[in-house]
Amino acid sequence: MPDILIRGVELPKYGCAGCYFKTGKYCGIIEKNENVEEYSLRAERHPDCPLIELPPHGDLIDRDEFVKSQCNSCDGSCECVECDCLNCEQSCRCDMIVDAMEAPVVVPAERSEP
């Protein structure tokens, strides 16, 4: 199932009971159209609920593409991180690249990671 972001929709406060994806007794996004009525009655989320709340964050970018674009102007003058850029076979040129690679992840790259 592909990942999506729905702007303006918050994680339901009362679990399945307040969920936008619950239709009658069933969940429309858990595989096999799972009956979530017992979780609704207890105001809990189903353990297989795929919804996650994004933490506060700035603009999200593709870190790998950013590093690649910066690395392509590499002059090979430093040894910050391993490099596979187009201009050299040396290491990348500045600490900014290291900072970008070590920045906290807000949304994981792999779709299977929560």
PyMOL commands that set and color helices and strands:
alter all, ss='L'
color gray80, all
select helices_A, chain A and resi 15-18+37-41+63-71+95-102
alter helices_A, ss='H'
color red, helices_A
select strands_A, chain A and resi 22-23+26-27
alter strands_A, ss='S'
color yellow, strands_A
deselect
rebuild
show_as cartoon
